[in-house]
Amino acid sequence: MRKEQVVKNAGAAFIQVVATGLLMFFLYRYLLHTIGVKRLGIWSVVLATTSASRITELGLTGSVVKFVAKYVANHDQTKAGAVIETAAISIGVFVGALLLAVYVPLHWILARVLPVTAMPEATAILPYTLVSLWLATVGGVFQSGLDGCLRTDLRASFNILNNCLTLAMAVMLVPKFGLLGLAYTQVALAGLLLLLSWIYLRTELRELPYVPHRWTVPIFKEILQYGIAFQTISFVGMLLDPITKGLLSRYGGLASAGYYEMANRMTSQFRALLTAPNQILVPVIADLHETESDRTLSVYKLSYRLQMFLSLPLYAGVLAAIPVVSVLWIGTYQRTFVLYSALLTLGWFLNGLINPAYFSNLGTGALKWNVIAHVVMGVSNAILGVFLGIEYGGTGVVVARVFSLVIGSSMVIVPFFREHGLSWGELFPRENLWLTIACAAGAGVAWFAYSSLHGDFGLIWTASACLAAFSVAISVPGWRHPMRARLFGMIPGRWWTIAVGNVGVE
């Protein structure tokens, strides 16, 4: 295995998340002040509703990563190329047919979750949203192919470029066309990303033709078997967002859905700082599973310790920064945004601890508990969302979303520990005790600093005080943590060697 390339991939994935987060911050701030939070809510609901149409992917996009990595590891570029072509043609046909079939039903669904006054704009952007979804879905096959070839660095570069162009085109088109300007932008850039991914994928797998045209029955059967389980995961995952936003629109109003969109975007972006590097475990574990399967558990253990060490200060830092972010992004302390952000931060922190186990399962093909987790997550989110939404409005819907994340996560991590004979002490290693206490204290002190200073001092001084309070609180236990020495000892060297350098990956 190309250790140097895996290091590069992890770094590129991290940089992509940081760049995307900054660009999305400016984009959403611009949209908020240009079209308003209610129109942002309309955009959010339409996107979430149409995304459910990706059910006809049949999980093939996820299959591409695993099977391309498998055949590349076995030096069989012909089969790796056949996987990509077969998946791209299958998804292009299936998703395209479904999008045509659901165009009218989607009007009916939107009419049930959106106010009557919002329907003209929602109807206008719907066709463009469906076209961009088709382009993004087919392009996703090619990007997964790059992941399988261990070229996540290329994928990250394309996505950064895409987000830069999204911001630029939105600034040019939204003032003139409103939500339609966003729709035009989405279609154009989904097409550009598809073309870039395909062109560079062909440089990695030279067996690929200029245009995908070969569809292979044996390959389709192979990737479909894995894909069905993966599709169940994807299907439930795709339903979570539309259900949550639909319930928010119904029980909390469009403004509530808009603030949730911003809170979810912010917390998800920080979450991706850890999730994106973890995703390279899928092709790496798939490779090891073919060549050195006894080493996969060692990779997991070190990845989990690193995940815990990085998650604690990251999510505590997000929690500490929420009031300041609200003022920076929205222009004022918006209680709904702050509350939703705090709840989602807690939920994503607990959910993030399953990342190493979750992606290890994807790499080995042991998807049973991943599937069960998503089903439990989806059912609990829908049922609790209705009951709590009726009783507590938008806040109840978000609480239901967080609870579903936590209960679903337990369905992955607990069985993984049991099946691999891991001790429960490894679920929360003692090495994290003082860091946990310090992170909780740091977030609390930062909030206290904000509430005490924001009325008398400017935002810059208040934000500086919050940052200083949090940094001081976590500095000593963070520095003394054993994973800090291991991590810093490799900088600016190899992220990957921290996790696998001692387990013989070559």
N, C-alpha and C positions, 0 to 999 in steps of 0.2 A: 504494500500500500504506500502511496506517495504521501509521506508524513508532512513534507513541506507544503504540499497543496492543501491538505486538510487544515493546517494552521492558517493558511491564507484564506480559506473558505470561512473559517470561524471569525477571523478578523473582518472580512468583507461583510458578513452577515451582521455583525455588530455595528459597523459603520453605516450600513444601509438603514438600520433601525434608527440610529441617531439622526441621520440626515432626513429620513422620512418624518420623524417626529417633529423636527424643526420646521420643515416645509408644511406639514399639516397644521402646525400651530398657526403659522401665518395665513394659510389658506382659510381655515375656519374662522379666524379673527376677521379676515377680510369679508368672508361671506356673511358673518354675523352682522357686520356694520353696513353691508351692501344690500342684502335681501332680507335680513331679519331672522329671528329665531324660528318663527312659524313656518316660513318657507324652507328653512333648513330642516324642520320637522317633516315637511312634505317630502323633500328629497330623501330623507332617511327612511321613511316608511315605504316609498316606492322602491328604493334599492333593496331593502330587506325583503319585500314581498316578491320581487322578481327573482331574487337570488335562490329562492326555494326551487326554481325550475331546474337547478343544476342536479337534481336527483337523477337525471338520465345520464350523468357521467358514469354511472355504474361503478364508481370507485376506481376507474381506470387510471386517473391522474396519479393517485397514490400508488397504484401498481407499477407505474412506469419507473418511479424512483427505485423501488426494490429490485425489479427485474432487469433494468438497465445496469444497475450496480452489480447484480449477480453475473450477468453475461460479460460485462467488462472485466470483472475479477477473473472470469474463466477464459478471457482473451477471445471472446466470440462476438466480434463487432457486427456480424451479419444478423445474429439473433437480436442483439441490442437494437439495431436499426429497425428490425421487423416489429419489435415491441412498440416503438415510437410511432411508426406508420400505422399499425393496426389500431392503436389507441386513438390516434388523432382522427382517423377516418370514422371510427365507431362513434366517438364523442361528437364530431362535427355533424354526423347524420342524426343521431339520437337527440341531441340537445336542440338542433335546428328544428326538427320535427315537433318537439314538444313546445318550443317557444311559439311556433305558429299556432299550435292547438290551444294554448292557454291565453292567447292575447285577449280574447273576449271575456273568459272567466276572470282574468285579472282585473278587468274593469269592475266587475261585480264585487270582487273582494275589496278593492280599494274604496268602493262606494260604501261598504259596510264599516270601514275603520277610519275613514277620513270625513271631516265635515263637508257639507255640500259646497261651501264656498271654495274649498281647496281642490275640488275635482277637475276644473278646467286645466289648471297647471299640471296636475298629476297625469291627466290624460294626454296632455301635449308631450310630456317627456317620456311616457311609457315606451313608445316604439324605439326610441334611441337607446333607452336603457336595455331593452331586449337585444338589440343588435350588438351593443358593447359587451353584453354578457356572453353572447355567442363567441365573439372574438377573443374575449378574455379566457373563456373556457378552453378553446382550442390552443390558444397561446400557453395556457397552463401546462398542457402536455409537453410542449417543447421546453419550457422552463424546468419541469420535472426531469426531463431527459438530461438537461445540463446538471441538475443535482446528482443524478445517477452516475454521470461521468466525473463526479467530484469537481465540477466547475461552478460551484455556487458563487464564486467571485464574479463571474460573468453575469449571472442572474442578478446579483446585488447591484452591479453597475448599471444594468438596464433599468432596474426599478428606481434607482436614484435619478437617472436621467428622466424617466417617465414622470416622477413626482415634481421635478423642477419645471418641466414643460406644462404640467397640470396647473401649477400656480401661475405661470406666465400667461397661459391661454385663458384661465379664469379671470385674471385681471383685465384682459383685453375684451373678452366676450360677455361676461356677466353683466356689466353696466348697460350694455346694449340689448341683450337678449334675456336677461334674468336666468331662471332655472334652465331654460333652453340652452343658454350659453354653456352651462355645466354639462348638459347632455351632449352637445356637439364636441366638447373637449374630451369627454369620456370615450366616445366612439373613435375619434381620431387617434387617441393615444393607445387605446386597446389594440388597434390595428398596427400601430408602429411597434409596440412591444412584441406582438406576435411575429412580425417580420424579422426584427432583430434577433429574437430567440432562435428562430429557425435557421437564419443565416449562420450564426455562430455555432449552433449545434452541428451543422454539417461540417464544420472544421474539426470537430471532435470525433464524429462518426462519419468517415468518408464514404461509407457504404450507402448513405442516405442519398436519394435522388433530389433533383431540383424541386419537385412537387411530390408530396406524399401520395402514393397511388396503390401501394401493395397492401392487401388485406389478407392475413393468414389465419386460417381456422384454428390450427393447433395453438398458435400464439394467443389468439383471442380466448380460447378455452382456459389456457394457463393463467392469463392475467385476470380473467373474469372470476375465477375461483377465489383468488385473493381479493379481487375488487369488490365482490358482493359484501363481504364483511366490512371492508373499508368504506363502501358506499353507505352502509347502515350508519356508520359513524358520521360520515359527511352529511347524510340526510338529516339526522337529528340535529347535528351542529348547525346546519343551514336554517332549520326551523326555529332554533332558539331565538335568534335575533328578530325575525319577523313577528313571532308570537309576543316577545317582550315589548317591542315597539308598537305593535297593534294594541296590546292591552294598555300601554301607557297613553296612547292616543285616545283610547276610549275612556279610561278612568282618570287620567291626569291631564289630558288636553295636549294640543300640538306643541305648546311651549315646553311641556314636560318631556315629550319625546325628543325635542330639539336639545334640551339640556342633557338628557341621557345620552344622546348621540355624541355630544362633546365630551362628557365624562367618560363614556366607554372608549371613545377614540383615544383620549389622553392616557387612561390607565392601561389600555391594551398596548399602546405604543411603548410605554415603559416596560410592560410585561415582555414585549417582544425583544427587549435587550437581552433577556436570558433565553427566551424560547427559540429565537432564530439561530444562535450558535448551537443549541441543543438539537435542532433539526438535522444537523449534519450527522448525528448519530445513526439516522436511518440507513443511508448508504454505507456508512462505516460498519455498523453492526451487520448489515446484510453481507458485506464483504467478509468480515470475520466469521460469520456463521457458515460461510462456504469453506473457509480455509483454516481457521483456528477457533472453533466454537467454544473451547474451554476458557477462552480469555474474555468472553463477553461480560461475565458477571463482575470481573475485576474492573472493567471499564465502567459498568454501572455504579459500583460503590464509590469510586472516586468522583464520578460525575455528580452523584447525589450530594456528596459532601461539599463540592464546589457550588452546587446549586443552592444549598442551604446557606452557605457563607455569604454568597452574593445577594440572595433574596432578602435577607433580614434588613440590611441597611438600605437596599434599593426601595423596597415597599414602604419602610418607615420614612425614608426621605420623601417619597411621593406624598404620603399622608401629611408630613410636616409642611409641604409646599402648597397644598391645595388652596388655602385662603389666598396666598399671593398669586397663584396661577389664575384664580377666579378674577382678581382685579386686573391682572395683565391681559387676560384673554377676553373677558366680557366687559371690563371697564368698571366693575363694581363687585362687591362681595355678594354673590348670588347664592342664597341659601340652598335652593334646590340643587344647583350644580355641585356645591360643596358636599351636601349630604349624599348625593348619588356617587360622587367620586370617592368619598370615604368608604361607603359600603362596597363598591366595586374593588377598591384597593385591597380590602380584607379578603374578599372572595378570590381575587386573582392570585394573591399571595399563597393561600392554602392550595389552590388549584395548581400553581406552578411547581409545587414540591413533587408532583407526580411526573414531571417532564421526563427525567431520565428513564423511569420505568415505562412510561407511555411510548416513547420513541424507541426504546429497546424492543418492546413488543412489536412495533411496526417493522423493525429491521429483521426480526426473527420470523415474523409471520404469525406469532401467537396473539391473535386479535380478540379472543373470546372476551376477556375482561374489559378491553377497550370498548367493545361493542356494548356490553352490559352497562358500563358506566354512562355512555351517552344516552342510552335508552332511559335509564333511571333519571338522568339529568333533564331530558326533554319532558318526560311525563310529570315529574315533580314541578318543573318550571311552569308548565301549562296549568296544572290543577291549582297549585298554590297561588299562581299569578291571578287567576280569576277570583278566588276567595279573598285573598289579601287586597286585591285591587278594589273590590266592592267595598271592603271595610275601611281601607286606609288610603285609597287613591293611588297616585303614582308611586309613592314611597313603598306601599305594600307590594307593588309589582316588582320593584327593584330588590326588595328584601327576598322575595321569592326567587329571583334570578340568582342572588348570592347563595341562598340556601341550596339551590339545585347544583351549583358549582361545587360546593363543599361535599354534599352527599355523593355526587357522581365521582368526585376525585377519590373518595375512600374506596370505591369499587374497583379502582386500579391498584392503588398502592398496597392495600391490605392483602389481596390475593398474591400480588407479586412477592411480597415478603414471605408469605407462607410457602409458596411453591418453590422458592429458591433457598429456603432454610435460613433466612436472615433473622437476626434477633430484633426484638421490638426496640431495644435500646438504640439501634441504628436508625430508627425512624426519626428520632430527635436526639442526636449525639450530645453528650454532656459538654462537649467543647463549645456548644452554642449557647449555654445558659446565660453567661454574663453579657454576651453580645445581644441576646434577646431583651434582657432587662434594660440595657443601655439604649437600644433602639426605641423601645416603648417610652422610656423617659425622655429621650431626645425629641421624639415627635410631640409629646405632651408639653415640653418646655417651649418648643417652637410655636405651638398654637397659643400658649400663654403670652409669648413675646409679641405675637401678632395682635392679639386682643388688647394688649397693654399699650402698644406703640402706634398702631395704625392711625389713630385719631389725631395724634400730635406730631408725628414725623411723616416725611414723605415715603413713598413706596420703596425707593431704593434703600433707605436706611432701615426700614422695617424688614425688608427681605434679607438684608445683610445680617441683621440681628437674629433672624430666624435661622439662617444658614449657620451662623457662628454657634448658636446654642445647640443645634443638632450635631454639628461637627465635633464640638467639645465633648458632648455626651457619649458619642460612639468611638472616639479616637483611641482611647486606651484599650478597651476590650477588642476593638477591631484590629489594632496593631499587634496585640498579643495572641490573637487567634492563630492556631497552627496552620490553617489553610492560607492565611495571609503570607506567611513565610514561603510556603510552597508556590503560591501564585507570583509574588513579587520576585522570587528567585529566578523566574523564567523570563521576566520582562527585560528587554523587548523581544525575548526569544519566542518560545513555542507555547501557545495556549494548549495545543493538543497534547504535548508531551506531559503536561500536568496530569492529564487524565489517563493517557495510555503509554507514556514514555517508559514505564516500568513493567509493562505487560507484553513487551516483545512485538509491537506492531511495526512492521517494516514497510 
